[in-house]
């Protein structure tokens, strides 16, 4: 990146943390560094539970690769403990990856196949998001996760690890940030979510407002057009 910066007119970062890091460490001059947040098309949908067996549960969902980066094995172990503690909570994990079979084994050994659903790779993610009550991403590192933006776009409260990228999308306005090594804290937060109805409603409403205002696809395209036109 330091070498390529010498030949570039602009370098675009998807979050402010990486941009400031690059500038501070003299990898790139400030005048060349630009942040353009990822943008998504806002779906015209309403949250509603239509999946059989979901209506009687508080459903916490996640969409990610089953990889070390996404911290999914730790999250599955936390989900097992949460389900043992609160009988009205159900988890749905959408995605695939090298740690998928490990997670399958953990869920099976805990006899939680009916409460922790591993759906694999799906194309109709937005339809599933509509059935969730809250969204979680407990990654160890990120850029600016599209999965959180998509969850926000349907009005979901967000629980996420307090890392760069995540903490530019999630705050006390639309959810909770948790230290990535605080597994006990996350377990307690998730177990108590169903009782926080007022907070959940406020977080969900704010999620949708934030993504509408700051992370919509139209604004994303316009910012790139502006850069190209200036160059």
Backbone bond lengths (Angstrom), bond angles and torsions (degrees), N, CA, C in turn:
res aa  C-N    CA-C-N  psi(-1)  N-CA   C-N-CA  omega(-1)  CA-C   N-CA-C  phi
1 X - - - 1.466 - - 1.530 111.06 -
2 X 1.329 116.35 -36.43 1.460 120.44 179.11 1.522 110.12 -64.94
3 X 1.344 116.10 -41.38 1.465 120.59 179.18 1.534 110.84 -69.41
4 X 1.334 115.92 -47.48 1.469 119.45 -177.46 1.518 111.78 -64.13
5 X 1.335 117.05 -29.86 1.466 120.54 -179.18 1.535 112.10 -61.27
6 X 1.338 116.34 -27.10 1.455 120.48 -179.83 1.528 112.29 -68.19
7 X 1.343 116.04 -23.00 1.461 120.71 -176.17 1.536 113.04 -105.38
8 X 1.325 116.93 -1.79 1.474 121.13 -174.99 1.530 111.37 -99.41
9 X 1.316 114.46 149.55 1.469 119.85 169.86 1.519 110.59 -81.56
10 X 1.328 115.14 -39.97 1.457 121.21 178.50 1.527 109.43 -143.14
11 X 1.324 116.05 149.58 1.460 121.79 169.91 1.520 107.49 -124.10
12 X 1.315 115.77 126.40 1.466 121.36 -175.81 1.524 110.39 -98.92
13 X 1.312 116.03 129.58 1.458 123.28 175.02 1.526 108.66 -108.84
14 X 1.334 116.86 147.68 1.467 119.61 -179.71 1.520 112.29 -91.70
15 X 1.347 117.09 -6.12 1.462 119.05 173.28 1.523 108.91 -144.64
16 X 1.312 116.04 161.68 1.462 120.55 -177.84 1.521 112.80 -74.86
17 X 1.321 117.20 -30.19 1.464 120.77 -177.06 1.523 111.47 -61.59
18 X 1.326 117.84 -46.97 1.459 121.02 179.54 1.526 111.73 -66.36
19 X 1.330 116.27 -37.75 1.468 119.73 178.44 1.524 110.85 -61.86
20 X 1.324 116.70 -48.34 1.460 120.57 -178.90 1.528 111.44 -65.56
21 X 1.340 116.78 -34.99 1.461 120.65 177.40 1.529 110.40 -63.06
22 X 1.337 116.07 -45.13 1.459 121.22 -178.75 1.531 111.24 -63.93
23 X 1.324 116.29 -40.61 1.467 120.55 179.18 1.524 110.72 -67.69
24 X 1.326 117.00 -47.02 1.465 122.19 -178.71 1.517 111.89 -59.31
25 X 1.342 116.34 -38.40 1.465 120.96 -177.36 1.527 112.85 -93.53
26 X 1.350 114.71 14.52 1.467 122.17 173.57 1.526 113.57 58.08
27 X 1.340 115.38 34.51 1.460 119.97 173.81 1.529 110.93 -82.12
28 X 1.336 115.20 -23.06 1.452 120.62 -176.66 1.520 108.73 -157.31
29 X 1.318 117.14 147.02 1.458 119.87 177.87 1.523 110.14 -76.01
30 X 1.314 115.85 151.62 1.464 120.32 -177.45 1.530 112.13 -60.87
31 X 1.326 117.69 -34.73 1.465 120.05 -177.05 1.533 112.43 -68.84
32 X 1.334 117.39 -20.34 1.465 120.71 178.19 1.531 112.71 -92.19
33 X 1.311 117.48 -16.71 1.471 121.74 -172.23 1.525 111.19 -89.76
34 X 1.314 115.83 127.02 1.470 121.87 -179.05 1.529 109.09 -133.17
35 X 1.323 115.64 139.31 1.462 119.78 172.32 1.520 109.32 -103.65
36 X 1.326 115.47 125.48 1.459 121.39 169.89 1.525 107.03 -127.44
37 X 1.299 115.87 109.48 1.462 120.23 -179.68 1.528 110.51 -64.10
38 X 1.330 115.88 146.44 1.462 119.56 173.02 1.526 109.80 -55.57
39 X 1.315 115.73 145.67 1.458 120.71 177.71 1.515 110.71 -126.01
40 X 1.302 117.49 148.71 1.457 121.53 179.67 1.530 110.04 -131.35
41 X 1.296 114.68 157.54 1.462 120.30 173.73 1.522 108.20 -76.88
42 X 1.309 117.00 128.31 1.466 121.54 -176.36 1.526 109.48 -79.78
43 X 1.341 117.81 118.05 1.473 119.49 -179.23 1.527 111.37 -73.94
44 X 1.313 115.93 145.74 1.465 120.77 177.11 1.522 107.97 -95.73
45 X 1.328 114.85 79.15 1.460 120.62 -175.96 1.525 109.89 -134.22
46 X 1.300 114.87 163.18 1.452 122.94 174.21 1.524 108.66 -118.72
47 X 1.327 115.54 140.06 1.466 118.00 176.81 1.518 109.54 -69.92
48 X 1.328 116.21 129.76 1.460 120.90 178.43 1.519 108.74 -160.25
49 X 1.319 115.43 140.24 1.460 119.97 -179.42 1.521 109.80 -91.22
50 X 1.321 114.99 111.82 1.462 119.54 179.41 1.523 111.67 -120.43
51 X 1.339 116.93 -7.55 1.468 120.09 178.45 1.519 109.23 -75.00
52 X 1.320 115.55 132.49 1.455 121.16 -179.15 1.530 110.42 -59.48
53 X 1.329 115.79 131.53 1.458 120.77 178.20 1.516 115.00 87.68
54 X 1.343 117.80 2.44 1.457 120.43 -178.13 1.522 113.35 -94.67
55 X 1.318 117.62 -27.52 1.464 120.83 -169.90 1.526 113.65 -62.79
56 X 1.302 117.40 -27.63 1.461 121.03 -178.26 1.522 113.20 -92.59
57 X 1.341 116.99 6.02 1.459 120.81 -177.03 1.527 110.99 -125.79
58 X 1.327 115.05 155.53 1.457 121.93 167.36 1.519 105.51 -88.25
59 X 1.326 116.79 116.85 1.466 121.46 -170.88 1.530 110.53 -104.07
60 X 1.329 115.18 120.22 1.460 122.05 175.80 1.527 107.56 -105.89
61 X 1.325 116.66 123.14 1.455 120.23 -175.60 1.510 113.38 -117.35
62 X 1.333 115.11 158.67 1.452 121.43 176.96 1.521 109.52 -145.51
63 X 1.315 116.29 144.50 1.469 121.94 176.42 1.521 107.30 -129.53
64 X 1.337 117.15 116.20 1.462 119.88 -178.46 1.520 110.69 -170.25
65 X 1.329 115.62 168.66 1.453 120.34 168.91 1.523 108.74 -72.08
66 X 1.311 115.60 146.99 1.466 120.31 175.85 1.530 106.98 -87.62
67 X 1.331 115.25 81.87 1.457 120.58 -173.31 1.527 109.97 -139.33
68 X 1.326 114.92 169.36 1.460 121.21 178.81 1.521 110.70 -59.93
69 X 1.336 116.19 -41.43 1.458 120.44 -179.84 1.520 111.87 -55.99
70 X 1.318 116.51 -41.97 1.464 121.19 -175.16 1.524 112.80 -81.18
71 X 1.350 116.83 -3.46 1.465 120.49 174.05 1.525 112.33 58.83
72 X 1.329 115.86 32.43 1.459 120.74 -168.52 1.525 113.15 -72.94
73 X 1.329 118.52 -31.28 1.472 120.27 179.23 1.523 109.89 -65.21
74 X 1.324 116.93 -44.60 1.467 120.14 176.01 1.520 110.75 -60.76
75 X 1.324 116.44 -40.98 1.460 120.39 -178.12 1.531 111.30 -66.35
76 X 1.318 117.40 -38.64 1.466 120.50 177.03 1.523 110.08 -62.84
77 X 1.326 117.17 -43.35 1.476 120.26 178.66 1.525 111.27 -62.74
78 X 1.324 116.39 -38.04 1.465 120.25 176.53 1.526 109.92 -66.31
79 X 1.335 117.27 -42.45 1.468 121.58 179.34 1.524 111.24 -59.71
80 X 1.308 116.85 -39.28 1.472 120.93 178.51 1.527 110.03 -61.04
81 X 1.325 116.50 -46.27 1.471 120.64 -179.77 1.526 111.27 -65.40
82 X 1.331 116.50 -38.84 1.469 120.54 178.76 1.519 110.53 -63.47
83 X 1.331 117.07 -43.67 1.468 121.20 179.69 1.528 111.54 -65.28
84 X 1.310 116.63 -33.44 1.471 120.18 177.08 1.519 110.99 -70.06
85 X 1.342 115.98 -31.21 1.456 121.21 -177.46 1.529 111.90 -83.75
86 X 1.336 117.43 -37.82 1.461 122.07 -176.36 1.524 109.53 -126.91
87 X 1.309 116.55 109.37 1.474 122.67 -173.66 1.528 113.44 -72.19
88 X 1.333 117.81 -8.70 1.471 120.45 -177.07 1.525 112.82 -102.22
89 X 1.333 116.53 10.16 1.461 120.11 179.78 1.530 110.21 -106.58
90 X 1.327 114.81 139.64 1.457 121.56 176.61 1.533 108.06 -130.84
91 X 1.336 116.78 145.79 1.460 122.17 179.22 1.528 110.07 -115.56
92 X 1.335 115.54 146.11 1.462 121.94 173.47 1.523 108.14 -130.97
93 X 1.323 116.56 123.59 1.460 122.14 178.03 1.520 108.91 -114.15
94 X 1.325 116.41 120.88 1.460 122.22 178.24 1.524 108.67 -109.35
95 X 1.325 115.93 128.89 1.460 120.12 179.67 1.512 111.47 141.91
96 X 1.305 115.01 177.23 1.460 121.62 -178.31 1.529 107.55 -148.86
97 X 1.318 116.31 172.17 1.457 119.04 179.58 1.512 111.74 154.70
98 X 1.326 115.73 -176.26 1.464 120.65 -172.45 1.524 114.13 -66.69
99 X 1.330 118.17 -19.89 1.467 120.16 -179.76 1.536 112.80 -102.81
100 X 1.327 116.21 11.68 1.468 120.19 -177.99 1.528 111.42 -62.04
101 X 1.331 117.31 -45.90 1.470 120.83 -177.58 1.533 111.41 -65.61
102 X 1.338 116.69 -33.99 1.472 120.35 176.56 1.521 109.55 -62.38
103 X 1.320 116.34 -44.18 1.469 120.81 -179.55 1.524 111.16 -67.10
104 X 1.325 116.68 -39.80 1.468 120.08 175.97 1.521 111.00 -56.70
105 X 1.328 115.95 -44.40 1.469 121.26 -178.94 1.525 111.03 -63.74
106 X 1.329 116.73 -43.27 1.472 120.70 179.71 1.526 111.40 -61.02
107 X 1.324 115.88 -44.52 1.465 120.69 -179.52 1.525 110.96 -65.75
108 X 1.308 117.01 -42.34 1.462 121.55 -179.68 1.519 111.44 -65.43
109 X 1.329 116.80 -44.08 1.467 120.79 179.81 1.518 111.56 -63.63
110 X 1.325 117.01 -31.25 1.471 121.32 178.92 1.527 111.98 -84.39
111 X 1.350 116.34 -3.10 1.471 122.77 -177.82 1.526 110.85 56.33
112 X 1.332 115.09 46.09 1.463 121.76 -177.18 1.528 112.47 -116.35
113 X 1.323 118.10 21.96 1.471 120.52 -175.63 1.531 113.23 -60.04
114 X 1.345 117.64 -27.84 1.458 120.45 -179.04 1.525 113.00 -87.56
115 X 1.322 116.50 -12.94 1.473 120.59 -178.48 1.518 112.54 -109.71
116 X 1.341 117.20 -24.03 1.463 121.78 178.39 1.520 107.04 -122.38
117 X 1.328 116.24 102.52 1.456 121.40 -173.14 1.522 110.26 -97.37
118 X 1.327 116.26 123.99 1.454 122.45 176.15 1.520 107.07 -103.98
119 X 1.327 116.80 102.91 1.465 121.47 -169.90 1.523 113.82 -89.47
120 X 1.343 117.20 -8.62 1.455 118.71 -178.84 1.516 111.88 73.78
121 X 1.333 115.53 -160.37 1.458 122.13 -177.05 1.525 110.21 -81.06
122 X 1.333 116.92 123.57 1.460 121.90 -179.43 1.519 110.55 -128.90
123 X 1.316 116.33 153.20 1.460 121.38 177.79 1.530 112.21 -97.57
124 X 1.330 117.65 -25.71 1.471 121.61 -176.22 1.526 111.69 -94.11
125 X 1.339 115.82 53.90 1.467 120.68 -174.46 1.524 112.19 -61.50
126 X 1.332 117.72 -42.40 1.462 120.59 -177.69 1.528 110.90 -58.92
127 X 1.315 116.94 -39.24 1.468 120.68 178.19 1.521 111.47 -60.86
128 X 1.318 116.59 -37.95 1.461 119.87 178.08 1.521 111.18 -72.36
129 X 1.329 116.97 -39.38 1.464 119.86 179.02 1.522 111.59 -57.68
130 X 1.312 116.91 -34.18 1.472 121.35 179.60 1.527 112.13 -62.22
131 X 1.332 117.21 -21.70 1.462 121.49 -177.57 1.532 113.60 -92.77
132 X 1.338 116.09 -3.50 1.464 119.77 -177.36 1.527 111.10 -89.43
133 X 1.329 114.75 155.99 1.470 121.41 172.65 1.527 111.14 -99.75
134 X 1.325 116.68 -24.33 1.460 121.98 178.21 1.525 108.10 -156.01
135 X 1.337 115.01 158.40 1.467 120.89 -178.84 1.515 109.05 -121.88
136 X 1.349 116.34 143.06 1.459 119.63 178.56 1.520 111.20 -132.30
137 X 1.336 115.25 139.64 1.460 122.64 170.94 1.526 106.61 -139.63
138 X 1.334 116.70 115.46 1.467 121.96 -172.84 1.528 110.79 -113.41
139 X 1.328 116.64 41.20 1.464 122.72 -175.14 1.529 112.60 -64.57
140 X 1.343 114.22 158.77 1.462 120.69 174.83 1.525 111.26 -87.70
141 X 1.326 117.17 -29.97 1.469 121.26 174.24 1.528 109.26 -153.93
142 X 1.336 115.86 153.39 1.463 121.84 -177.79 1.520 110.10 -151.04
143 X 1.332 116.02 168.40 1.462 122.42 167.77 1.517 107.15 -97.82
144 X 1.319 116.27 -84.56 1.464 122.36 169.52 1.527 105.18 -146.95
145 X 1.333 117.34 95.53 1.467 121.63 -166.41 1.526 115.18 -65.03
146 X 1.331 114.84 122.22 1.457 121.73 175.86 1.522 110.61 -62.21
147 X 1.327 116.98 -33.92 1.473 119.85 -178.07 1.522 111.86 -60.49
148 X 1.326 117.27 -39.28 1.465 120.16 176.84 1.524 110.36 -68.20
149 X 1.322 117.11 -42.04 1.466 120.22 178.59 1.522 111.14 -60.06
150 X 1.333 117.04 -43.00 1.466 119.95 179.32 1.522 111.00 -64.41
151 X 1.331 116.71 -39.87 1.468 120.03 177.80 1.523 110.78 -64.84
152 X 1.322 116.81 -40.84 1.468 120.70 177.04 1.518 111.06 -63.32
153 X 1.335 116.92 -35.62 1.467 120.66 -174.94 1.524 113.12 -66.20
154 X 1.336 117.47 -21.98 1.471 119.84 176.27 1.526 111.32 -100.42
155 X 1.340 116.50 7.98 1.465 120.75 174.21 1.515 114.84 84.06
156 X 1.338 116.59 38.05 1.464 119.40 179.77 1.531 111.74 -96.77
157 X 1.327 117.52 141.18 1.462 120.94 167.84 1.529 107.92 -67.38
158 X 1.331 117.14 145.86 1.461 121.28 -174.37 1.529 111.10 -118.67
159 X 1.335 115.58 130.25 1.456 122.20 169.74 1.527 105.71 -111.87
160 X 1.329 118.04 125.28 1.457 119.67 -174.61 1.520 111.16 -147.57
161 X 1.330 115.25 157.30 1.458 120.96 174.55 1.530 108.87 -68.99
162 X 1.320 115.28 144.29 1.465 121.39 -176.68 1.529 108.79 -85.02
163 X 1.322 115.68 80.13 1.451 122.37 179.54 1.529 108.40 -131.26
164 X 1.334 116.40 167.95 1.471 119.27 178.80 1.523 108.88 -59.46
165 X 1.308 115.88 147.50 1.459 120.21 -175.37 1.515 110.48 89.78
166 X 1.324 116.09 -65.31 1.467 119.72 177.65 1.522 111.02 -58.00
167 X 1.343 115.72 -45.98 1.465 118.04 -175.09 1.524 113.50 -77.70
168 X 1.342 117.86 2.11 1.458 120.58 169.47 1.530 110.91 -97.29
169 X 1.330 115.63 -3.51 1.464 121.59 176.45 1.522 112.71 -112.51
170 X 1.322 116.08 -31.09 1.471 121.14 -171.87 1.525 109.92 -118.55
171 X 1.320 114.63 135.57 1.463 121.51 175.25 1.527 107.20 -148.22
172 X 1.322 116.29 -172.58 1.464 119.86 178.21 1.531 111.63 -65.66
173 X 1.331 117.12 -11.60 1.465 120.37 177.44 1.526 111.96 -72.08
174 X 1.325 117.06 -33.99 1.472 118.62 -174.41 1.522 114.08 -132.96
175 X 1.333 117.23 14.43 1.465 118.37 176.54 1.507 113.16 164.79
176 X 1.329 115.19 -150.67 1.471 121.72 -175.90 1.523 109.03 -135.31
177 X 1.334 115.54 134.47 1.459 121.65 171.90 1.528 108.98 -102.27
178 X 1.339 115.24 137.19 1.468 121.46 -177.10 1.525 108.55 -127.14
179 X 1.331 116.68 137.49 1.458 119.77 175.67 1.529 110.07 -58.50
180 X 1.315 116.69 139.18 1.467 120.91 -171.05 1.522 112.70 -65.69
181 X 1.332 118.16 -20.60 1.466 120.63 177.93 1.528 113.07 -98.78
182 X 1.326 116.75 4.52 1.473 120.50 -177.36 1.528 110.76 -94.69
183 X 1.319 116.64 72.50 1.466 120.55 -176.47 1.531 111.20 -70.57
184 X 1.320 117.16 -34.58 1.471 120.37 178.79 1.526 109.94 -68.02
185 X 1.329 115.95 -42.73 1.457 119.76 178.00 1.506 112.11 -61.22
186 X 1.335 116.47 -41.83 1.471 120.00 179.59 1.523 110.74 -66.39
187 X 1.310 116.66 -40.72 1.470 120.41 178.02 1.528 110.66 -58.01
188 X 1.328 116.42 -44.40 1.469 120.14 -179.28 1.526 111.42 -67.83
189 X 1.323 116.78 -39.58 1.469 120.74 179.14 1.522 110.67 -62.27
190 X 1.334 116.44 -48.75 1.463 120.32 -177.77 1.525 111.22 -65.49
191 X 1.319 117.10 -39.38 1.468 120.68 -179.89 1.521 112.14 -62.20
192 X 1.341 115.87 -32.81 1.460 119.75 -176.49 1.511 115.22 -94.54
193 X 1.333 118.13 -1.36 1.462 120.35 -176.46 1.528 114.37 -57.36
194 X 1.345 119.64 -43.42 1.465 119.06 -176.64 1.527 114.10 -57.88
195 X 1.336 117.27 -23.52 1.464 120.51 -178.55 1.532 112.63 -85.67
196 X 1.321 117.71 -4.20 1.463 120.65 -174.85 1.534 110.69 -104.78
197 X 1.311 115.90 54.37 1.463 120.68 -172.86 1.521 113.80 -59.48
198 X 1.325 117.55 -43.59 1.466 120.59 -179.18 1.526 110.94 -64.16
199 X 1.345 115.68 -44.82 1.463 119.95 178.54 1.522 110.74 -62.07
200 X 1.323 116.96 -43.97 1.461 121.34 -178.74 1.527 111.87 -60.57
201 X 1.326 115.64 -41.65 1.468 119.85 178.57 1.527 110.99 -63.99
202 X 1.331 115.58 -45.66 1.475 120.20 -179.78 1.522 110.80 -64.40
203 X 1.318 117.22 -45.95 1.465 121.12 -179.81 1.533 111.39 -60.35
204 X 1.325 115.90 -44.08 1.458 119.88 -179.08 1.523 112.39 -63.44
205 X 1.321 116.26 -43.82 1.468 120.55 178.93 1.527 110.87 -63.20
206 X 1.333 116.22 -41.25 1.463 119.94 -179.40 1.532 111.72 -70.09
207 X 1.322 116.68 -34.82 1.468 120.01 176.98 1.520 110.55 -55.19
208 X 1.312 114.90 -48.55 1.473 119.62 -177.99 1.530 111.06 -65.31
209 X 1.320 117.43 -40.70 1.465 120.64 179.31 1.526 111.12 -63.84
210 X 1.322 116.64 -42.06 1.470 121.15 -177.51 1.526 110.91 -64.73
211 X 1.337 116.60 -46.68 1.466 119.02 -177.68 1.532 110.75 -69.67
212 X 1.326 117.22 -34.15 1.469 121.04 175.98 1.530 111.00 -61.57
213 X 1.319 115.75 -40.37 1.463 121.11 -173.52 1.525 113.01 -83.01
214 X 1.340 118.15 -42.31 1.460 120.92 -168.58 1.528 115.49 -110.30
215 X 1.330 117.66 -21.38 1.465 119.30 -169.55 1.527 112.90 -128.73
216 X 1.318 116.41 29.29 1.462 118.61 178.70 1.530 110.13 -83.66
217 X 1.316 115.66 153.83 1.462 122.55 -173.99 1.528 112.13 -62.65
218 X 1.326 117.16 -35.53 1.465 121.05 -178.53 1.528 110.58 -61.14
219 X 1.329 116.34 -47.14 1.464 120.49 -179.84 1.526 110.67 -65.23
220 X 1.323 116.62 -38.63 1.466 122.87 178.44 1.532 110.83 -58.33
221 X 1.325 116.56 -49.06 1.465 121.62 -179.47 1.522 110.79 -64.77
222 X 1.324 117.23 -42.85 1.462 121.53 -178.84 1.536 111.52 -60.43
223 X 1.312 116.87 -38.54 1.468 120.17 -178.94 1.523 111.29 -67.81
224 X 1.337 116.66 -38.59 1.463 119.16 176.18 1.532 110.97 -68.43
225 X 1.306 117.11 -39.98 1.473 120.64 177.45 1.530 110.74 -59.66
226 X 1.324 115.02 -40.05 1.471 119.78 -179.91 1.526 110.89 -61.78
227 X 1.335 116.68 -42.74 1.467 120.39 179.31 1.526 110.55 -62.42
228 X 1.324 117.19 -48.94 1.453 121.12 -178.12 1.537 111.45 -62.45
229 X 1.318 116.31 -38.95 1.461 120.00 -179.73 1.532 111.32 -68.03
230 X 1.321 116.74 -36.51 1.454 120.67 179.93 1.521 111.61 -68.90
231 X 1.345 115.07 -37.40 1.470 119.81 -179.46 1.519 110.02 -72.47
